[in-house]
Amino acid sequence: MLDSKSEAYAMAGVDITAGYESVKRIMPHIDSTRRQGTLGGFGGFGGLFEPHLSEMKRPIAVSGTDGVGTKLKIAFLMDKHDTIGIDCVAMCVNDIVCSGAEPVFFLDYIAIGKNIPERVESIVAGVAYGCRDAGCALIGGETAEHPGIMPDNEYDIAGFSVGFVDYDQIIDGSEITPGDVLIGLASSGLHSNGFSLVRKVFADNLHDLGAYVPDLGCALGEELLRPTRIYVKPLLRLIKKFGKGIKGICHITGGGHFENIPRMLPKGVRARVEASMFPKAPIFDMISQKGAISTHDMYNTFNMGIGFVIAVSESQADSITSFFHEQGETPSYIGYCVKNDKGVDIVW
């Protein structure tokens, strides 16, 4: 019966044996993410995790879910799939840490046109790398084969993560006041936002993504696939040292600076960002010039070189900047807060 069912399902476009092979290949990557609290093995109906929260008086769960968007198209064109999983983890855990929470576990979902075990392993290897970088366990996931709906060589990936923070230590931006300083942490490049626009701008170059671009110092495809930075560990170390001295944390994701910085601001406080205060990778100038995109639209779409913005009191700004330098980070003073309607002004 099993062979008959496998043959029938294969006729419908689903290869059960490829599914078994994929699971076998990804298990070592999953095991590499185990941390305190991980229970049981992988492959049950639900992922098990036992949180150790004895040091928290009132533990609060913080969750986040996201995908990678159309950056996937670059991976398809390059036939390179080992960094997309890192992006997926980053987009989830970077959101969670904005509340001051430590991500503890992660689950992924891969919808794929055809289950090619080597490709699935490459994707999950990236997920596992991202989980290790964030310090969270990969405790479950799903790979769903979608013949007839997705092309054989395409897939989509999404993730979900949960973290915990003590109620009294939640960072929500409510303590931000006029005069507070904004410190930015450098991005690794485009991260995982704005790729529909990126693909339109570089439409004439997508057939030759492997070509070296002198202004970038690498191939265009390599730059576009550069994985999103995961900021969890340096930010958790910062929070541990300075506690409530960290008033607000903002992940510069979809919507760029204009949409994301106001998300951490309380009513009556406005951010002023001085764009000349931080360096921008050449890829941003290239996109702006080649696509004739206004500076406003660039800052409303991309991170422009800053992946995270942290709001702190002026009295602690130098100490926090020094701390980041000691951790090997690249912080920049990028602006300050003023009394006005909630929002952000960017001076370039």
PEKAGI-V115285 format. One line per field, one symbol per residue. ss: DSSP state (a for helix, b for strand, c for the rest). phi: phi as a letter, one per 30 degrees, with the letter a starting at -180 (. if undefined). burial: 1 if it has 24 or more other ideal C-beta (glycine too) atoms within 12 Angstrom, else 0. A space follows every 50 residues. Layout:
ss = ???
phi = ???
burial = ???
//
This chain:
ss = caaaaaaaaaaccccaaaaaaaaaaaaaaaaccccccbbccccccccbbc ccccccccbbbbbbbbbcccaaaaaaaacccccaaaaaaaaaaaaaaccc cbbbbbbbbbbbccccaaaaaaaaaaaaaaaaaaccbbbbbbbbbcbccb ccccbbbbbbbbbbbbaaacccccccccccbbbbbbccccccccaaaaaa acaaaaaacccbbccccbbaaaaacccccccaaaaaaaaaaaaaabbbbb bccccaaaaaaaaaccccbbbbbbaaaccccaaaaaaaaaacccaaaaac cccccbbbbbbbcaaaaaaaaaaaaaccccbbbbbbbbbcccbbbbbc
phi = .dddddddddddjccddddddddeddedddedcebejdcicckddbdcbc dccddcdbdcdbbababcideeddddddhbbdcdddeddedddddddddi dcdcbbbbbccbdbdceddeddddedededddddiccdcalaccdbdicc eecbabbbbbbbbbbdedcdcbidcdbejdcccccddckdhbbidddedd dcedcddbddddcedciadeddddcedddccedddddddddchddddabb cdcejhdddceddccddibbcbccdddbdbdeedddddddchcddedddc bcdhjbdbbbcbdedcdddddddddddidbdbdclacbdadelbcccb
burial = 00000000000001110110011011101100111011000100001010 10000000011111011111111111110111111111111111111111 11111111111111111011111111111111111111111111100000 00011111111111110011111001100111111111111111101110 11001000100000010011111111111111111101100100111111 11110111111111110011111010110110110111001010100111 111111111111100110011011000011111111110000111100
//
